[in-house]
Structure formats: structure tokens, C-alpha cells
């Protein structure tokens, strides 16, 4: 599989990297806490067409591939940006799949009239916990008791969390709209989960890469016993391990993203694998970098703590890596009853 970026893809990456450099500095990220939402950044992203790119051309969008979305998600992760990009992109892509029953809602989302987000977990009853971006969304798309619903957020309260994400508990009331039910709803939701896992894996890779880079830079600057601490094996070897793991996680995330076009039969398996490995790699990379920073790593004024907190929060709205590995096993060997 050739993962060499085309000229257009390189331009796409540079465009989003530049946008995040301007609109998502660490100072802006801190200023957006504790809600974890920066309206100015979100407007800049909307003006760039961050939602239109996720929608097929026949539904009024730009028809970007999942691989292209993953490339931009990596830049999102590098900036630990305070905007619900992935949840919103997956939501409009899902609405386009639903078709006519969701046409008005899709139009409102693309026009910026409503913020529609996607909940990756399935729920057994009307109580939806820890909905990503639920605290700032107008509508949440969720799988509830066998039905794919569009649920008005209805003024939810943010759930306090160490990751400073706009998580919220919401309730599916009588005003929820049924978009699909039964096996069709399950398939649509599962396909959307595949996209969410892939894009989140790419974002985790971006955050992990920045954490490794921060650790390397600090190891060069900090001296002990007359030498930079990076000269000591106890510092350099863990950083090297993380750098290697992050490279592998990026490769797997891009393979999963390319599979939507090249190997559709393996998408579910690869997406879940990419998410699990990216989460574990990012978790370890941010922990190692934080400890290399010593006391600075544990202070809120240091940037590394932003990455340490965010990568855990992003992943855990779906579940631990074992939850993703269960999905891998189900995709490869079939679901085991009970």
C-alpha cells in the first residue's frame, strides 16, 4: 500500500496545520477550558469547510476520502484543538448516508444553523452518558435500543472531566427523531463508528507525536551532572520506544483510512485495531514525556499536561483499548452469543 501523499494531500495538511497554528495555540486551548470549546476556532474551521469535506458530492459536500479526513485529524491532534471536529464530521457523513429522512438536518448542519455530533457508544435506554461534544451540540446522533436517533440536546450540562472536554449526559425524549431502526440502523451506526475510530486514531497519533517531540526538546535543554538528560539511557530509550510506536500507530491509522476505498471488507477490523494501538501508544508517549519534564510536567502551566489529559479523554468516550480489541475479534471471528 502506497501511503505517499499527493501534492493535493500535502497542501491539505499544510492548510490545516497553518490554521491550527494560528487559531489553536496552547494559550487558546487553556482559555477554552474547562468547557473545552473555542467558538472562534470552530468558526474558522467551519469557514474552511471542515464539514463539507466530510460529505459526498451527491449530498452537497466536497467528497473527501476518509484518508484525507484522517490527515486533517492528525493535525487536529497535534494542536489538541478545542473543537468537535471529528464528532461533527462523522455526524454529517452519517446524515448523508441516511438520505431523505435526514436531508433537512444535514442542510441545517452544513449551513451552520445546528451543531450535530455523533455518539460512538450504543445505549440500552434513553439515558446517554458522556456524549462527546454533547455540552455544546444542538443535536446528537446516537444508537438507542436498536434505533438510530437524532436527539435534541436540550440544554445539557457539562460533565466535569479531567480532559476538559465538552462531555454531557443527555436524555432521549419524545422529541427525538427516528432516522433508522433494526438491522439498517445497526449497520449505519457501525459504519459511522468505523469512521470515528479511524479519525480518532489519527488524532491520537498527532497528539502522541507532539508529546514525543516535546519530550525530546526538553531532554536536550535540561542538564544534569553536566550533560543533557537526553544523554542518559533512562530518558533516551523510552523516548525512542515511543517514537517507534507512534510511527507504527500512524501507519496503521492511515492503512485503516485507506481501507475504506481499498479493502472495504477489512474496515471494521483495521479501524478498531488502529484505535487500540494509537490509544496505547499515545497513552504511553504522553506519560513518558510528562515524567521526563519532571515537576514541570505536573504543573498546569506546562503544555505537556494538555496532551497527557486529552489523549485519555478522547479515547475513553468510546472505551479502553480492550473494547476496541473486542470489536476486532467480532469482525474477524464473528460475534459470540452472550
C-alpha positions as CSV (number, residue, x, y, z in Angstrom):
1,X,0.0,0.0,0.0
2,X,1.5,3.3,-1.1
3,X,1.0,5.9,1.6
4,X,2.9,8.7,-0.2
5,X,0.9,11.9,0.0
6,X,-0.1,13.5,-3.3
7,X,0.5,17.2,-3.9
8,X,-3.1,18.0,-3.1
9,X,-2.9,16.0,0.2
10,X,0.3,17.8,1.2
11,X,-1.5,21.1,0.6
12,X,-4.4,19.9,2.7
13,X,-2.1,19.0,5.6
14,X,-0.3,22.3,5.4
15,X,-3.5,24.3,5.3
16,X,-4.9,22.7,8.4
17,X,-1.5,22.8,10.2
18,X,-1.4,26.5,9.5
19,X,-5.0,27.1,10.6
20,X,-4.4,25.3,13.9
21,X,-1.1,27.2,14.4
22,X,-3.0,30.5,14.1
23,X,-6.2,29.5,15.9
24,X,-5.3,26.8,18.5
25,X,-2.2,27.9,20.4
26,X,-1.7,26.4,23.8
27,X,-2.8,29.7,25.3
28,X,-6.1,29.4,23.4
29,X,-6.5,25.8,24.4
30,X,-6.2,26.8,28.1
31,X,-8.5,29.7,27.7
32,X,-11.2,27.4,26.3
33,X,-11.1,25.2,29.5
34,X,-12.9,23.9,31.4
35,X,-15.6,23.6,28.7
36,X,-13.1,22.6,26.0
37,X,-14.8,24.5,23.2
38,X,-13.4,27.5,21.4
39,X,-16.1,29.2,19.3
40,X,-13.7,31.3,17.4
41,X,-11.7,28.2,16.3
42,X,-14.9,26.4,15.4
43,X,-16.0,29.3,13.2
44,X,-12.6,29.3,11.5
45,X,-12.9,25.6,10.8
46,X,-16.5,26.0,9.6
47,X,-15.4,28.8,7.2
48,X,-12.6,26.4,5.9
49,X,-15.3,23.8,5.0
50,X,-14.4,21.2,7.6
51,X,-17.9,19.8,7.5
52,X,-18.5,20.0,3.7
53,X,-15.4,18.0,3.1
54,X,-16.8,15.0,5.0
55,X,-20.0,14.9,2.9
56,X,-20.2,13.1,-0.5
57,X,-20.6,15.4,-3.5
58,X,-24.0,13.9,-4.4
59,X,-25.2,15.1,-0.9
60,X,-23.9,18.6,-1.4
61,X,-20.4,18.2,0.0
62,X,-16.8,18.0,-1.3
63,X,-16.5,14.2,-1.2
64,X,-13.2,14.0,0.7
65,X,-12.0,10.4,1.4
66,X,-11.6,9.1,4.9
67,X,-7.8,9.1,4.3
68,X,-8.0,12.8,3.7
69,X,-10.1,13.3,6.8
70,X,-7.5,11.3,8.7
71,X,-4.7,13.6,7.6
72,X,-6.6,16.6,8.9
73,X,-7.5,14.7,12.1
74,X,-3.8,14.2,12.7
75,X,-3.2,18.0,12.7
76,X,-6.2,18.4,15.0
77,X,-4.5,16.0,17.4
78,X,-1.2,17.9,17.2
79,X,-3.0,21.0,18.3
80,X,-5.2,19.3,20.9
81,X,-7.8,21.6,19.4
82,X,-10.9,22.7,21.3
83,X,-13.5,22.0,18.7
84,X,-15.8,18.9,18.0
85,X,-14.3,18.3,14.6
86,X,-14.4,14.5,14.5
87,X,-17.8,14.1,16.1
88,X,-19.3,16.7,13.7
89,X,-17.7,15.2,10.6
90,X,-18.9,11.7,11.4
91,X,-22.3,13.1,12.1
92,X,-22.8,14.9,8.7
93,X,-21.3,11.9,6.9
94,X,-23.9,9.7,8.6
95,X,-26.7,12.0,7.8
96,X,-25.8,11.9,4.2
97,X,-25.9,8.1,4.3
98,X,-29.4,8.2,5.9
99,X,-30.7,10.2,3.0
100,X,-34.1,11.8,2.7
101,X,-35.2,11.4,6.3
102,X,-32.2,13.4,7.4
103,X,-32.0,15.9,4.5
104,X,-33.2,18.9,6.4
105,X,-31.0,18.2,9.4
106,X,-28.0,17.8,7.1
107,X,-28.7,21.1,5.4
108,X,-29.0,22.8,8.7
109,X,-25.7,21.3,9.9
110,X,-23.9,22.4,6.7
111,X,-25.4,25.9,6.9
112,X,-24.1,26.3,10.4
113,X,-27.6,26.6,11.9
114,X,-27.2,23.5,14.0
115,X,-24.2,21.7,15.5
116,X,-24.9,18.0,15.1
117,X,-22.5,15.5,16.6
118,X,-22.1,11.7,16.7
119,X,-22.1,9.4,19.8
120,X,-19.9,6.4,19.2
121,X,-21.3,4.2,22.0
122,X,-24.6,2.4,21.8
123,X,-27.1,2.8,24.6
124,X,-29.7,0.4,26.0
125,X,-32.1,3.1,27.2
126,X,-32.8,6.8,26.9
127,X,-30.1,7.9,29.3
128,X,-27.0,8.8,27.3
129,X,-23.8,9.2,29.3
130,X,-20.6,11.0,28.4
131,X,-21.7,12.1,24.9
132,X,-18.7,13.7,23.2
133,X,-19.4,17.4,22.4
134,X,-22.8,16.9,24.0
135,X,-22.4,20.0,26.1
136,X,-22.2,22.3,23.0
137,X,-24.2,20.3,20.5
138,X,-27.8,21.1,19.3
139,X,-28.5,17.6,18.1
140,X,-26.8,14.2,18.9
141,X,-27.0,11.2,16.6
142,X,-27.0,8.1,18.8
143,X,-27.9,4.4,18.7
144,X,-30.5,3.8,21.4
145,X,-32.2,0.4,22.0
146,X,-32.0,-0.6,18.3
147,X,-32.9,2.8,16.8
148,X,-30.7,5.4,15.2
149,X,-32.0,8.7,16.7
150,X,-31.5,12.4,16.2
151,X,-31.8,13.7,19.7
152,X,-32.2,17.4,20.6
153,X,-29.5,18.2,23.2
154,X,-32.0,20.3,25.2
155,X,-29.6,22.4,27.2
156,X,-27.4,19.6,28.7
157,X,-24.9,20.3,31.5
158,X,-21.3,19.5,31.0
159,X,-20.0,16.5,32.9
160,X,-16.9,17.6,34.8
161,X,-13.9,15.7,33.5
162,X,-10.1,15.9,33.8
163,X,-9.7,16.1,30.0
164,X,-11.7,19.4,29.9
165,X,-13.9,18.1,27.0
166,X,-17.5,19.2,26.4
167,X,-18.9,15.9,27.6
168,X,-22.5,15.8,28.7
169,X,-25.2,13.4,29.9
170,X,-28.4,13.8,27.8
171,X,-31.7,12.1,27.6
172,X,-33.5,10.8,24.5
173,X,-37.1,12.1,24.9
174,X,-40.2,12.1,22.8
175,X,-38.8,14.9,20.7
176,X,-36.1,12.5,19.3
177,X,-36.4,11.7,15.6
178,X,-36.0,8.1,14.4
179,X,-33.7,8.0,11.4
180,X,-33.5,4.2,11.0
181,X,-34.2,1.1,13.1
182,X,-33.4,-2.5,13.2
183,X,-30.5,-4.1,11.2
184,X,-30.3,-1.0,8.9
185,X,-29.8,1.3,11.9
186,X,-27.2,-1.0,13.4
187,X,-25.2,-1.2,10.1
188,X,-25.3,2.6,9.6
189,X,-24.2,3.2,13.2
190,X,-21.4,0.6,12.9
191,X,-20.1,2.1,9.7
192,X,-20.1,5.5,11.4
193,X,-18.2,4.1,14.4
194,X,-15.6,2.8,12.0
195,X,-15.0,6.3,10.7
196,X,-15.0,7.7,14.2
197,X,-12.4,5.2,15.4
198,X,-10.2,5.8,12.4
199,X,-10.2,9.6,12.7
200,X,-9.7,9.4,16.5
201,X,-6.8,7.1,16.0
202,X,-5.2,9.7,13.6
203,X,-5.8,12.4,16.2
204,X,-4.2,10.3,18.9
205,X,-1.2,9.8,16.7
206,X,-0.9,13.5,16.1
207,X,-1.1,14.3,19.9
208,X,1.4,11.5,20.6
209,X,3.9,12.8,18.0
210,X,3.8,16.2,19.6
211,X,4.3,14.8,23.1
212,X,7.4,12.9,21.9
213,X,8.7,16.0,20.3
214,X,8.2,18.0,23.4
215,X,10.0,15.3,25.5
216,X,12.9,15.3,23.1
217,X,13.2,19.1,23.1
218,X,13.1,19.2,26.9
219,X,15.7,16.4,27.1
220,X,18.0,18.4,25.0
221,X,17.6,21.6,27.1
222,X,17.6,20.1,30.6
223,X,21.0,19.4,32.0
224,X,22.0,17.2,35.0
225,X,25.6,16.3,36.1
226,X,26.9,18.4,33.3
227,X,25.1,16.7,30.5
228,X,21.7,17.0,28.8
229,X,19.4,14.5,30.3
230,X,18.7,13.0,26.9
231,X,22.2,11.5,27.0
232,X,21.0,9.1,29.8
233,X,19.6,5.8,28.7
234,X,16.7,6.1,31.2
235,X,15.5,9.1,29.2
236,X,16.5,8.4,25.6
237,X,15.4,4.8,25.4
238,X,11.7,5.4,26.5
239,X,11.5,8.3,24.1
240,X,12.9,6.1,21.3
241,X,10.3,3.4,22.1
242,X,7.5,5.9,21.9
243,X,8.8,7.4,18.7
244,X,8.8,4.0,17.1
245,X,5.4,3.1,18.5
246,X,3.9,6.4,17.2
247,X,5.3,5.8,13.7
248,X,3.6,2.3,13.8
249,X,0.4,3.8,15.0
250,X,0.4,6.4,12.2
251,X,1.0,3.7,9.6
252,X,-1.9,1.6,11.0
253,X,-4.3,4.6,11.2
254,X,-3.6,5.5,7.6
255,X,-4.0,1.9,6.5
256,X,-7.4,1.8,8.2
257,X,-8.3,5.1,6.5
258,X,-7.2,3.8,3.0
259,X,-9.2,0.6,3.6
260,X,-12.5,2.4,3.2
261,X,-11.6,2.6,-0.5
262,X,-9.1,-0.2,-1.0
263,X,-10.2,-3.0,1.4
264,X,-13.8,-2.3,2.5
265,X,-14.2,-5.8,3.9
266,X,-11.4,-5.1,6.5
267,X,-12.5,-1.6,7.5
268,X,-14.1,-2.6,10.9
269,X,-11.2,-4.7,11.9
270,X,-8.5,-2.2,10.9
271,X,-10.3,0.8,12.3
272,X,-10.6,-0.8,15.7
273,X,-7.0,-2.1,15.6
274,X,-5.8,1.4,14.7
275,X,-7.7,3.0,17.6
276,X,-6.5,0.5,20.1
277,X,-2.8,0.8,19.1
278,X,-3.0,4.6,18.8
279,X,-4.5,4.9,22.2
280,X,-2.0,2.7,23.9
281,X,0.9,4.5,22.0
282,X,-0.4,7.9,22.9
283,X,-1.1,7.0,26.5
284,X,2.5,5.7,26.9
285,X,4.1,8.6,24.9
286,X,2.4,11.3,26.9
287,X,3.1,9.6,30.2
288,X,6.8,9.2,29.4
289,X,7.1,12.8,28.2
290,X,5.3,14.1,31.2
291,X,7.7,12.3,33.6
292,X,10.7,13.5,31.6
293,X,9.6,17.0,32.2
294,X,9.8,16.3,35.9
295,X,7.9,18.8,38.1
296,X,7.1,21.0,35.1
297,X,5.1,18.1,33.7
298,X,2.8,18.0,36.6
299,X,2.2,21.8,36.7
300,X,-0.7,23.2,34.8
301,X,1.5,25.8,33.2
302,X,3.3,23.3,31.1
303,X,1.9,22.2,27.7
304,X,2.6,18.5,28.1
305,X,-0.2,18.1,30.6
306,X,-2.7,19.2,27.9
307,X,-1.6,16.2,25.8
308,X,-1.5,13.8,28.7
309,X,-5.1,14.6,29.7
310,X,-6.6,14.9,26.2
311,X,-5.5,11.6,24.8
312,X,-7.1,9.7,27.6
313,X,-10.3,11.7,27.4
314,X,-10.6,11.4,23.6
315,X,-10.3,7.6,23.8
316,X,-12.3,6.9,26.9
317,X,-15.6,8.3,25.4
318,X,-15.6,5.0,23.5
319,X,-13.8,2.8,25.9
320,X,-10.5,1.2,26.9
321,X,-8.4,-0.3,24.1
322,X,-9.8,-3.7,25.1
323,X,-13.3,-2.6,23.9
324,X,-11.8,-1.9,20.5
325,X,-9.9,-5.2,20.5
326,X,-13.3,-7.0,21.2
327,X,-14.6,-5.3,18.1
328,X,-11.6,-6.6,16.2
329,X,-12.3,-10.1,17.3
330,X,-16.0,-9.8,16.4
331,X,-15.1,-8.5,13.0
332,X,-12.7,-11.3,12.3
333,X,-14.3,-14.3,14.0
334,X,-17.9,-13.3,14.4
335,X,-19.9,-12.1,17.4
336,X,-20.1,-14.7,20.2
337,X,-23.7,-15.0,21.6
338,X,-23.9,-14.0,25.2
